Amino acid sequence: MTKAYLIGQVTVHNAEGYQKYAQHVPASLVPHGGKYLVRGGKDTQLEGQAQGLRKVVIEFPSRVAAEAWYHGPEYQALGITALNTRPSCLIAWPILRGTLFWSMGLRAKIQLPPP
């Protein structure tokens, strides 16, 4: 099973509400095998514009587990979008060996080391 990573960027406009939300998220991760890799902290924007001031990266055992957590009732009940925040969120997972991909108009073949 390939791990998946939820990457979130949030600009918080309601600090008190967000603090309450953030206190309840960790418990909602447990049934889905999610764990924080990054939660807040500092970052360096290398390209483009950040989509939020607060960064979060959560590791899940699979893409299915990440999506089940995000769309599940435990997380949705926390209502981040109702907190006057501007969230940006995506789920990413590793490219499989030998996969072709396009990046900046160039075709490349990924050669990953053996597992």
Buried (B, 14 or more C-beta within 10 A) or exposed (E): EEBBBBBBBBBBEEEEBBEEBBEEBEEBBEEBBBEBEBBEEEEEEEEEEEBBEBBBEBBBBBBEBBBBBBEEEBBEEBEBEEBEBEBEBEBEEEEEEEEEEEEEEEEEEEEEEEE
